[in-house]
Amino acid sequence: MVKTVKILSAIAFLLGAAAILLPSGFSQDASESIPVITVSGEISAIDVANNTISVKYISDEEMATAAETVLSVTEGTVIDKNATQASISDLAVGDEVNASYISGVDGKNIAGTIVVAVMVPDVVAEPTPEEMIMPEGEVNPEVTK
């Protein structure tokens, strides 16, 4: 069984969201009034020529309504994949991502961070022989479940 491990991704995502890199046309004072928006979903399209990605996500969990947003990737966008810095060309359709962005003055959604969720298998350690045998010589029922 495979589950999504988001601890490292979440830390990088939160740090990136907190320190979102704004376009050079924005002043420090302006950044305080611009809300940072976050989205978690699956990359549904990548346009390397136009430096954009589309992220499909659930906009209303109660109604299970899907939505999609297009994010512009700039020189200031921080992309993290497998705990290393990446570029738009390293992303793939189907990647699960957490992204932070702002709505720019031109109506484009400018990505600050894009963090690809890392998929790792569940790992169950095999019990040692000492863990399997109880002091009375019986097999430990907690280990053999």
C-alpha angles and dihedrals in degrees: 000000000000125000133183114257107206104164096099092035092048092050092050090044094051093046090049093047091050092050099035112172109235124204114271091252091070121085125219090254092052092053090063092061098042110092118227111225123203130204132183120196148094127306105245099175140010124200106187092177091059095032095237137129128193118220120199113206143160107264097182115029093188092055093030089230115173122215136174133215130191117224124199113221112214135180087267096054113111112215118191122190123167090353092300133101111264141177133233090266089061091060122092135201106261096034112137108231143181111209138180122204146159129223105246126218089256092056095256120130104236112207117225098177136007116188120186112217110238117231116211130168121249108260120211115188117224111242117250118242088252090057092049097054120064120211091261090057095254123129111260106247091205091062098044096055 
